[in-house]
Amino acid sequence: MGGVDQAFVQEPEQRPKPSTIEVDGIPVIDMSVSGTGGIEKLASEIGNACRKWGFFQVINHGVPLELRQRVEKVAKAFFDLPIEEKRKAKRDELNFTGYHDEEHTKNVRDWKEVFDMLIEDPTFLPASPDPDDEEIRTYSNKWPENPPEFRETCQEYCREVEKLAFKLLELISLSLGLPANRLSDFFKHQTGMLRLNYYPPCPSPELALGVGRHRDGGALTVLAQDDVGGLQIRRQSDGEWIPIKPIPNAYIINIADALQPFSILRN
């Protein structure tokens, strides 16, 4: 197995393979517009991207580059810590926030480490899916001691990315012929999260995946991809996996499962 534990090994048909597909890729949308006409055009571009791909990249999105770079810096500093230090902030059965290095996708272990945090801290959630169960549980973020600026930097970043997410919801709403606040009103008390992903070098990259194939279950995913790349999306028309070319300071937007049913509102 080339030094890779069996738990990480993908089935042969799911293993990574060099991509030879030449495609234009998902749309790249410039959000630096103003005026009624510009907003309408922007909403139309986003609507078309949602219908055709379910993915698009945004540039000139308003999240400060300097802040993104600070988040990347503190994330690297945290993941570079000794494993014993990182596990001081490890998630447990009662709290799903914090550090984790044993995540599975499709029953195969991912070759990655993560740190999860809630945007709303604390967050209040039903104790169970039973509609008759009125118990509410409180969840709070589990923060590491080091690096010392980790918490403040991540919280500042969460606020800025959340602004972008709500702006995107407004534009998607307009693309459906709805008032700008029609979708965002549903997410006033959302349970959004920020996840930091770290993908260590793999001794046998032909056998494992950082994250296996999956669908996102939320409303929107706002993803920052570094210059290493590696993200692929599955094209619905033919099932091919399409690589997403990294664009400096861009965000990849994924229309996730929970948002799709809202498209019926336009009717």
Stockholm file with secondary structure:
# STOCKHOLM 1.0

chainA/1-267         MGGVDQAFVQEPEQRPKPSTIEVDGIPVIDMSVSGTGGIEKLASEIGNACRKWGFFQVINHGVPLELRQRVEKVAKAFFDLPIEEKRKAKRDELNFTGYHDEEHTKNVRDWKEVFDMLIEDPTFLPASPDPDDEEIRTYSNKWPENPPEFRETCQEYCREVEKLAFKLLELISLSLGLPANRLSDFFKHQTGMLRLNYYPPCPSPELALGVGRHRDGGALTVLAQDDVGGLQIRRQSDGEWIPIKPIPNAYIINIADALQPFSILRN
#=GR chainA/1-267 SS CTTCCGGGCCCGGGSCCCCCCCCCCSCEEECCCCHHHHHHHHHHHHHHHHHHTSEEEEESCSCCHHHHHHHHHHHHHHHTSCHHHHGGGBCBTTBCCEEESCCEETTEECSCEEEEEESSSSEEEESSSCTTCCCEEEECCCCCSSSTTHHHHHHHHHHHHHHHHHHHHHHHHHHTTSCTTTTGGGGTTCCCEEEEEECCCCSCTTTCCSSCSCCCCSSEEEECCCTTCCCEEECTTTCCEEECCCCTTCEEEEECGGGGGGGGGGC
#=GC SS_cons         CTTCCGGGCCCGGGSCCCCCCCCCCSCEEECCCCHHHHHHHHHHHHHHHHHHTSEEEEESCSCCHHHHHHHHHHHHHHHTSCHHHHGGGBCBTTBCCEEESCCEETTEECSCEEEEEESSSSEEEESSSCTTCCCEEEECCCCCSSSTTHHHHHHHHHHHHHHHHHHHHHHHHHHTTSCTTTTGGGGTTCCCEEEEEECCCCSCTTTCCSSCSCCCCSSEEEECCCTTCCCEEECTTTCCEEECCCCTTCEEEEECGGGGGGGGGGC
//
